[in-house]
Amino acid sequence: MLEASLLRERLEAILEALERVPRRFAKVRSPEDFIASEEGREHLDSISMVLLSVGEAFRQIDEKTQGEFLNRYPEIPWRAVIGMRNVLAHDYFSVNEAVIFNTCELHINPLIETVRQMLADLKTGL
């Protein structure tokens, strides 16, 4: 089992990384914006790196807690979060900008809120 202090530290790092995504995504209005310019590609690359890192961190948390911790938060599709990490790590050149766009637009804020809830739950001993 993962120590609570180490888990909290990992979740704080995840939250800090996830909170960068909306700022980097702010100027992106469509999936094509990611590939229309060098700036767009930089946004795509930087957001993809955050998603890869976060997916890996959640994979490790899941592994070290034998699935118990993430299962407390079923509102997040954890297999999809970790699966995206696998695609970004092993098949980056096939990544579809529309998938990253939809992830940013629809899933980042709920994930941020869930990580905040995880931290609050750890603080209260849940």
N, C-alpha and C positions, 0 to 999 in steps of 0.2 A: 504494500500500500504506500502511496505517496504521502509524505509528511505534509501536514496542513500548511506549514510555513512555506515549504517549497511549492506547493500547489498554488498558494496565494501569490507568491512571487511570479510564477509562470503565468497566471491569469492576469496579473497587472501588466506584464509585458505584452500579452496578447491584446489586452484592451488598448494599450498605448498604440500598438501597431494598427489595430482596426480603426481607431479614431483618426488616423491619417487618411484613410481611404476616402471619406466624404470630401475632404479638402482637395485631394488630388482628382476626384471625380467631378468637382463642381463645374468645370468648364465643358465637360463632355455632354453633348446633347443627343448623340446618337451613336450606335456602334461604329459607324464609319468615321467618327471623329477620332477614334483610336488609331486609325491607319491613314488618315488624310494628311498628316504632317509629322514632322520630327517630334514636335511637342506632344502630339497625340500618342505617338509610339512610346515616348518616355513615360507618359501617364500609364499606358497599358503595361509596360515593363515594370514600373514601380508598384502598381496595384497588384500585378500578378505575383511579384515577389512577396508582398505582404500576405496574399492568399496562400501561397505555398508555405510560408513560414508558420502561419496560423494553423493551417491544416496539419502540418507536421507536429506542432505543439499539442494540438488536440489528439492526434494519433498517439503520441507518447503518454498523455494523460489517460487516455482510454486504456492503453496497454498496462500502465502501472497501477491502475485502479480496477483492473479486470472488468472494465465496462461499467462499474457501479456508479461512478461519478457522473458521467455524461448521461446515463439513463435517467437521472433525476430531472433532466431538462428535455423532455421528449418533443417540445415545440420546435426544436432545431433538428434538421435532417443530418445527423452526424456522419452517416455513411457518405452523403453527398459532399460534405465539407472535406472529409478525408480523401474522398475520391477525386475531388478537384485538385488537391495537393498532388496526388499521384499523376494526374495528367500534366500538370504544370511542371513537375519534376522530370517526368520521363518522356513526354511527348509535346514539349512546349510549342514546337513549330506547327502543330495541328490545332492549337488553341483558337477557338472562334471568338472574335471580338464581341459578338452578340451575347455569348455566354457570360463573358466578363461584365459587359454592360448590364445585363439582367441581374447578375449577382450583386453588383454595386447598387443598382436602383431598387431592388426588391428585398435583398437578404442581409445586407451589411448592418443596417440599423437594428433589425430584430436580433442579430447576433451580438451586437454591442450591448443591447439591453439585457440579453441573457447573461453575458459575461459580468455585467454590473450586478445582476441578481446573484450569480454564483459567488462573487466577492462578498456581497452582503450576507449571504447564507453562511459563508465560512466565518465571517466576523461574529455572527450570532451562534455559531456552533452547530448549524444544521448539516 
